[in-house]
Amino acid sequence: MGAHDGSRPSAQRVEPGSVNISLGSYPATSTSSDVDAGKVAQDVISSLENALAGRNSAAVAKLFLDDNSYWRDHLALTWELRTLKGSDRISRFAASSRTPLTNIHVDTSERHRQPRFGPIDGVGEVNGIATYFNFETQIGRGRGVLNLAEENGTWRVFTIYTVLTELKGYEEPTGKRRTKGVQHGGDPTRKNWRERREAESNLEGIDPKVLIIGAGQGGLAAAARLKMLNIPSLMVDMNERVGDNWRKRYHQLVLHDPVWYDHLPYIPFPTHWPVFTPKDKLADWFESYVQHLELNVWTSTKLTSSSWDASKKQWTVTVERKLPDGSTETRAFHPNHIIQATGHSGKKNFPNLKGMETFKGSRLCHSSEFSGARPNAQGRKAVVVGCCNSGHDIAQDFYEKGYNVTIVQRSTTCVISSESITDIGLKGLYDEDGPPTEDADLALWSMPSEIMKTLQVKVTKLQNENDKELLDGLRAVGFGIDMGDMESGLLIKYYQRGGGYYIDVGASQLIIERKIKVKQGQELAQILPDGIEFADGSKLEADEIIFATGYQNMRTEARTIFGDEVADRVEDVWGLNAEGEFRTMWQQSGHPGFW
């Protein structure tokens, strides 16, 4: 969601150890004019099911393009997130699965899910066949997306995506499986809903199977899924209220992502919800989400100790909770799993510069501590260090309150207008006329990262054409622009390094008009009592200095909360591995029972 900081904008920097993935290639477009997409898709799917049932790797291989094919699998064939490329690797991987796919069938339940012949590259240059499908395994059920390409008159698999969505015997109690919610009459000791809910939320006589650290959007989504699986969980958060992770941020913060991209599980935003959500409105929604889904969350609570027992496969954790009457309660729990949901990033990236202690201005802080520009500034001087979303938003806030503001850009930033995101980048997938979010997510995640990167090169070119006047104007005033690795734009830059971009919602025009000044290309040497000195000897006067310099890797937060023993076992977080999958996110972390 929304406003991500980047620690230092650069076209080439990625998370340490992360892979700058290669560009993939689309197959040749089909030249056929009369195609029964439904029949072709089901024939290929049936042949795939037969080959998998017989564990016939040669038969599987024949169904795929030789070198330019992909199988992206999320938990259906293994308990991992994998992307295999090339018919040989794919066939060995699929045929050796312990849980082969069965009952594979084309999904015709909705019009947009049915097989279609047409563009499969996102921009209309390559025609093929695309379809959604459903399947089963021995342990669960899942969904998938299939893209077929025609090669010498034969339809073969270009990309296939499979994801496990349900475990047999643990189906979610939704729709026709919803619970009755009451036991009628006869038991004089039975409690009403409120009594049962209070006992559950206080974990009376309950040890949570899963402890979730953080009650932001990540923690809420995880808790909601666990609730539907009837797995007892508890979220703990140091803030006083659910939603404070957004509520306490800078005054003018509004999500930069549109509403269609931001839904949480089970309860989508109402149809009247604004396209871009203000921070306080989102925070209040989070509070209501907890109430509606009956999620267990303890606020004003901190983890004070934790240890892992490998023989029992169990944690021992102690939490300290501040109660409404001001007293504190200490509880010990023994969960089997801990989820760290403290945000995509880790500790704030706040530089320790010479002279900081000598600054005599009214404020020097990180963007996470910035509450907003003071009104009626009457020409006070503000300097914002950092040029990603938060840096631009804060600079714009300063300008609107009457400050003389300069934004410090040390290297370059990927800039895309909000309109180019909604009207080009997300159009047709996440918009008012797009498919349901679950289907849009399925389509987005079905793309192997190499293919996604190739698509984003094309999309970024279209967006840049739309933003030509904006980008030319920024360059003209000395603002450094990049378009990410291989000109692949914002999304891939976020995948590979977690930041380094700005979605323009007004600050760029203020920079072009020199209402927000730019100091570009220089590192900070020291903080002076009245401002900043740069490496080239130049100086900027400042009454307030805000460092919008982003955050460190998420593992740094694990070290702070859980200590070195846990953090040293956790693998690198975020960025992409050699297969183009996110490292450590949503899968084994390297430490047992820790996610």
N, C-alpha and C positions, 0 to 999 in steps of 0.2 A: 504494500500500500504506500503510495504517495511520496512523501518527502524524504528522499535518501540523500545523505551527505556523501561526498567522495573525499577521500583523505588527501589526494593530490592528483589533479586531473592530468592524465597523460595518455596518449593514444596507444602506447605499447605496454604500459605497466599492467600486470595481472597479479592476482593473488599468488604468493610464493608457492611454487610447485604446480600451479595451474597450467593447463595446456592451452596455447593459442591454437585452437582447432583449425584444420584445413577447410577449404571450401569444397563442398560436394558438387556433383554434377547431375543435372536432370537427364533422363533418357531422351531419345529423339521423340518428337511428337508423333502421335498416331495419324496415319493418312486415311484411315477407314472413314466411311461416310454413313454406314448403316450398321450400328452396333447394338445388340441386345445386352445392355450392361448388366441386367439382373442375372441372365443366364450365364454369362461369362464369369461373373463374380462368384456365383454359387458353384459353378464347375471347378474353378480354381480352389475354392475353399474345401469342397468335397475331396478333391485330389489331395490337398494338404492333410486333411483329417485322416484319410486312408494311409498316407505315407507315414504319418506320425504314429498311428496305431500299430503299424508294422515295424516301427523303428527303422525304416528304410531310408537311410541318409542319402543314398543316390537318388531316390525318387523325390525326396524333399529338394535336393539341389536343382533338379531339372525344372522346378516350378519358379525358380528365382533367376533374375538377371545375373550373369556370371560374376562380374566384379563390382557392378554398380547396383547393389541391392542391400537392404538393411532390415534387420529385425530388432526392433526396440521392445524390450520386455520388462515390465515393472511388476514383479512378484508373481507372475502367473506360472512360469516355468522353473524359477528358482526364487529364493527369498532375497534376491538382490535386484538392483536396478542395472540392467545391461543393455548395450547396443552392440550388435554383431554386424559386421559388414562383409559382403561377398558370399556367394552361394556355398563355398566349401565350409567356412566357419559357421555359417548359419545352420547348415544341414547337420553338422556334428553337434552343435549346441542343442538344436531342437529335438533331434532323434534320441539324444541321451538324457532328456529330461525325465525326472522321476514322476512327474505329473503331466503327462501329455494332454494336449487339448482334445476334448471330445465334444460332440453335439455342437459343432461349429455351424452357425447359420447366419445368413444375411439378416440384418435388422431392418424390417420394413414397417416398424410401428409408427414412425413419423415420416412425413414426406421428405424432409431434408436429410434423413438418414439412409434413404433408399439408394441403391446403386445408380450412378449417373455417369454418362460419358461426357467429358468436357475437360476444362483446365484442371491440372493437378499440381501446378507450380505457384499458385497464388497470384500470378499477374497475367495469366491468359496466354502464355507462350507455348505451353506443352500440354497436349491433350492426352488423356488416358481414361481409366475407369477408377472411380473412388467409391467406397462404401463403408458404412459402419457394420459391425457384426457382433454377435454374442457367442459365448462359448462356456464350456464347463471344464473343470479338472476334477480329480479325485477329491479335492478338499474344498473347492469353491466354484464360484461363477465369476465371469468377467466380461469385459467389453473390448472392442478393438476397432482399428481403422486400417483399411487396406487400400493401397494404391497400385494399380496395374499399368504396365506399359506394354505396348505391342512391339515385338521384335521378330522380324521376318515372318509376319503373319500369325505369330503365336503370342498369346497374352501371358505375361510372366509378372511375378511380384517385383515391384520396385521398392516399396516400403510396406512393412506390416508392423502394427503396434498392438501389443496385448497388455492388459492391466487387470489384475485381480481386484474385484470390487466387493465381493461378498464371500464369507466363509460358510460352508454348509453346516447347519446346526446352530449357527449364530447369526441368523438373519435379523436385520434391524426391525424393531417393532413400529414400522411406519405403514400408513395406508391401511390395507385390509388386515395387517398384523398388529395394529395398534392395541395397547392394553385397555382393559375396561376401566382401570383407575379407582375401583372401589370393590370392597367385599361387603355384600349386603347382609345386614342383620345377624342376630344369633350369638355374637361373641361380645360379652359385656366389657372385655378389655381392649377391644379394637380402638385404634386411634384414627382421628380424622386426617385429612391431607396435610394440614398445617403442622400438626404434631409429628407426623411421619417425616415431613420435609425438614423440620428443625432438627430432629434427631439425626437425619442423614447428613445435613450440612455441618453439624457439629461433630460428625464422625463418632457418634456414641456407640461404643462396642465394635467399631469398624477399623480395620487397618487398610488403608488404600493400597491397591495393587500397583498403582502408578502415582507418583508424586510429580507434579508439573511446576517447574520454577518459572513464574511469569504468567500474568493474566492479560496479556495483550492479544492481538488477533491470532498469533500462532498458538498460544496456550488455550485460547477459547475454542479454536477449531479442533485441536487434539482432544480436549475435554469433551466436546460435543460428540465426536466419533466414539470415544470410549464409553460415554453414557449410553449410546445407542447399542453398544455391544454388551451392556450390563457389566462393565468392568469398573469397580469402584476407583475413583480417582479424586485427587485434591490438588487444586491450584493454590500456590502461595505467592503473594506479591507484597513487596515492601511499601507500595503506595497505599494511601488511605482509602481510595476508591478504585473500583474497576474503571478503566478508561483514563486514568491519570497519566498513562504513558503518552497519550495524545493531549489531554486537557492541560497539562502543565507546560506544553511546548509554546513556542513563540506566538505572539498575539494574533498575527494575520495568517497562520498556517491553514491551508486548505489542501486536501489531497490533489495531487497532480494526475492521478489515474481516474478515469471516468467510472461511474457507478457500476456499469455492466462488468467491469473487471474486478470488482471489490467484494462481491457477495461472500458471506460466510455460509457454512453448511446449514441446511434445513430451513433457515428463515432468511429468505432474500430481502433486500431492501424494498420498501413499498414502491409502487409504480409512480408515485408523485415525488419520490426522493430526488434531490437535485443531482445534476450530472457530476458536479465536483463537491465532495462532502467537507464542510467545515469541521475543524478538529473537535470542537466542543459537542457538535451534533453527533459525531462519530463516537465520542466518549460516552455520551448518554445512551447511544444505541448498544454499546457493549454492555452497559449495566442492565439494560432491559433484556438483552440476549441471555445473560446469566439467569435472570429470573424466569424467562419463558422456557428455557431448556432445563431448568433446575440443576444447574451446575454447582459443584462444591468449590467455593473459593474463600480463602482466608486472606484478607487484606491486612495491612500494617503488621506483616509477618515476615520474619527473616529466618533463614536456615543458619543454625549456630554450629552444627557438627554433622558429619556424615562419614560412614565407613562401609566398605563392601565386604561381605562374607562370601568367598568364592564357593565354599562347600555347600552352603545353603542357597546360593544364588539369590541373595537378599541383601538389601541395604538396611542399615540402622541410621536413622536421621533424627535430629532434634530440631524442633522449630520453636521460636519464641513469638507469641502472638499478643499484640496489644488489644485489650478488650475495650468496648465502648465506655466503661466506667473509669478507664485510665489504668486499670491494673493489667498485669501481664500473666499469661498462661504459657507454660512450657509443656510440650507434648513430644513424645518419642513415637516414631512410626517405623514400620519394617516393610517398605514397598519392595516389590521385585524389580521395578523399573523406575528410572528418573528421566524425565524429559526436560531438557534445558530449552525454555522458550523465551529467552531474554532478548530476542531480536536478531536479525540477520547478522548484525555486527557485534563487536565486543566492547572493550573499554574505549572511552572517548580518546581520540587522537589529539592530545593537547600538548603542543611543543613546550619544552622547558628552555626558554631563551634567556640569554644574558640580559640583566637589567629589569626583568619583570617586576621585581620587588620595589623598584624605584618609581614605577608609573604613578603619577599623581592625578590621573583622570578619574572619572566617576565610575568607570566599569571596564574591566578586562576579564573576559570569560569565554568559555566554549559555547557554541551555538545551542547545545542541549540545555544550557543554563540561562539562555536569553529569553526574558519574559516579554520583551517588546520595546520598541522605541518610545522614549518619553515624549509627551505632547508639547507643542509650542517650544521647539528646540531653539529657535531664533539663531540659526547659523552655527550651532555647535558642530564640531567636527567628529565624524565617525569613520572608522576604517574597518572593513570586513575582509578578513583573510580567508580566501576560498571561494571558488566560482561554480559550485554545483547548485542543486536546488535550494538548499537552506541558505547558502551565501547570497544568492540572488534575491530570495524572499526577504531576508533580513535587510539587505541594502535598499530594497524597494520600500520597506517599512520605515527605515530611517529617512529616506527622501520625502515620503508622504507626511512625516512629522516635522519637516523643516530643517533637517540636518544637511550640512555640507558633507557628502558621503563619497568615499573612494572604495572601490572593490579591488583587492589585490589578487591578480591571477599569475601564478608562478610558472605555469606551462600552457596547456591548452585545454579546451572544454568542448565536448560534443553538445551542440545546441540544436534543438528541434522545437518548432512551435507546437503549442497544445492542439491547434487545429490540424496540423499534419499527423499528430498521433491519432486523434479521433476520426478524422475524415479520410486518412490514407492507411496508417499503420494498423488500426484495429477495425476498420470498416468491414462490415459483412460478417465479422466474428463476434466482436464485443461492441454491439451497438443496439439501438432500439429495435431494429428489424433482424437482429442476429438470432442464432439458435439459443436454446436454454444454456445457461452458464456451464452445466455439466457436460453438454455436448461440445461447447466451444473449447472448454478445457481439454477434452479428449482429443479434439482436432489439433490443438496447439501442441500438446505433449506427444502427439503421434509422430511429429517430425524429428528425425535424428538431427543432432546438433549441426553436423556438416551441412545438411540440406537446409536447416533453418538459417544457418549463416549465409548460404548462397541466396536464399530468398531475401534475407535482410539487406544484402548488398543492393538488390533490385529495388526494394522498398525504400531504402535510404536515398537512392538516386531520385526516386519520385518525390520524396519528401523535400529533398534539397532543391529541386526545381520549384516546388511550391513555396519554399522559404527563401528563394534567391535574394529578394530585396532585403530581407532581414539579415541573412548571413553576410551579404556584401556590405551592409551598413555597419555591422560589427567589425568586420575586417578593416573598414575604412578608419575606424577610431582606435585601431591597434589591439582589438580583442582577439586573442588567439583561438582559432577554431580547429577541431579535428573531427573526423567521422569514425573514429575507432579503428580497430584492427581490420585491415583489408577493406576499409570503407564500409564496414558492416553495420555501423550505426549504434544507436542507443541500446537496444535490447541485448545484443551480443556483448557490448561493453559491460553491461550490468552482469551478464552471465559470467564473463571471464574475470572481472575485477570488482564488481559490486558497486560501482559508482563512476564518476568522471563525466557527468552529463547534467544538462539543465533543460527541462521542459518549459519553454518560455510562456509565462503568463503575465507578461507586461514589463519586466525589468530590462529586457533586451532593448526595447525602444527607448527607455530612459538612458541606457548606455549610449545608444546611437546618437541621441540628442545631447549627450554630454551632461545630462542632469545627474547621472551617476558616473563619476570619473573612474578611469581604469589605470592601475599600476601593473604593468605586464612584464613578465620574464625575469624577475629578480627575486632571489631568496632573501629572507629576513636575516639581518645580522644581529640586531639587538633591539631591545625595547628601551626607549628613552623616557625620561620623566614626563615629556610632553608629546610622545609619539613613537615612531618607528624609524630605525635606520636600516637601509638595505645594503646588500653586498656591494653594490656599485658606489656606495657612499651617499646616495640620495636619502632624503628624509621626508616623512609625512607627519604633520602635526595631527594629534588626535586627542579628543576628550573621552572617547570610548573606542575600545578595540574588541572586536568579536572574532573568534577563531572558528570559522565554519570548515574545519579541517577533518571532519569525518570521524571514523571509528576504526579501531584495530580489528583483527580477526576475532571471530566469535570464540575461539579457543581461549583467548585472554580472559574472557569473562568466566569460562569454566575454571580457569586457574584461580581466579579471585574467590569464587564461590566454593569450589570443591578441593582446592589445593593441588600441589604438584603431582601427587601420585595418580590422580585421575587425569589431569590435563596432559601429563606426559604420555598417556596411553591413547588419548583422543587424537585421531588423525586430522590432517588439515581440513578446514571447513570452508566451503564455498569455492568458487572456481570450478573448472571442468577437468575430469581425468582424461586419459587417452581415448576412451570410448565416447567422450562427449557428455558423460553423466556428471551431475553435481557431486562433489566430493563430500561424503559423510552426512549430508542432509538426507533425512527421511530413511535412513538405513543404518546398519551397524556402524558405531562410532569408533570402534577400536577398543573401547572399554565395555565389558559385559554389563547389560542392564542399564546402559546409559545412552541416551538418544539426544 
